[in-house]
Amino acid sequence: MNKYKYVDAQLVGGSRNTGFAASQIHYLTRQILKLTSHLELHPEDYSSQRGLQKLLGKRRRLLIYLADKNTALYTEIVRNLGIRGLKRR
């Protein structure tokens, strides 16, 4: 549970609801960063590459949903996490 305390502290509005789209985006971003650092050491780990692509797609779908429902929260999350925004948004 220690690894989630840092993520929980960064959540917008202090929401600890893991079903909340913003929470899911935060957790997925941490997993993506972890997998990215793993793939830098093991560039031929194709199953991890596939897992990373799946996580990126899931995060992208959540970002699209959040951009449609709550634009202000979407822009704040993108700014806080330091990720690129969606191209069509």
N, C-alpha and C positions, 0 to 999 in steps of 0.2 A: 503494500500500500504506500510506501514511501515515495515511489516514483510518480504517483498521482497527486501528491500534495503540491508539487510545483505547478502542475497543470491546473489544479483546482484554484490555486492562488491567482492565476492569470485569467480565469474565466470572466467574461464580461458580465457584470451584475452580480457576481458571486453565486451564480446558479450551479448547484452541484448535481442537478438532474442529468443523468447520463443519457437520457433519451432526447434531451434538448439538442437541436441541430448544432448550435455553437459549441456545446460540449463535445459532440462527436467529431467536429472539425478539429478541435484542439487535440483530442486523443489521437486521431488519425495523423495529424501533423507530427506528433512526437514519434509515432511508429514509422512514419516515412523517413524522418531524420535518422532514426536508428538503422533502418534497412539501408539507407544510402551510405552511411558510414561503413556498414558491413560489406556492401558491394564494392567500396573503394579498396578494401583488402582482398576480396575474393571476386574478381571481375567475371569469372566464368561460372558463377553459381546461378544457373539459369532458372532454377525454381524460385530463388529469392527475387530474381528480376521479374518473374511473372507475378509474384506476390506484391511487389512494389507497384507494378502497373495496375493491379486490381485495387490497391489502396488509393492510388492517385485517381482512378476513375470514380471510386466511391466518394472521395473528398470533393471531386469536381461536381458530382451530382448534388451533394449536400450544399455546396456553394451556390449552385444554380437555384436550388429551392429557397435558400435563405435570401438570395438577391431578389427573388420574386416576392417573397413574403415581407421582409423587413430590410429595406435598403440601408438604413442607418446602421443597423447591427452588422450587416455584411461588410460595409466599408470599415467599421471599427475592427472587426476580426481580421480582415486582410491587412490592415495597418499594424495591428498588434503582433500578428504572427510573422509579418515580413514576407508574405507570399504574394505572388502576382495575382492580380484580379483576373476575372474572366474577360475574354476578348470581346464577346458580344455584349457585355454589360457596361 
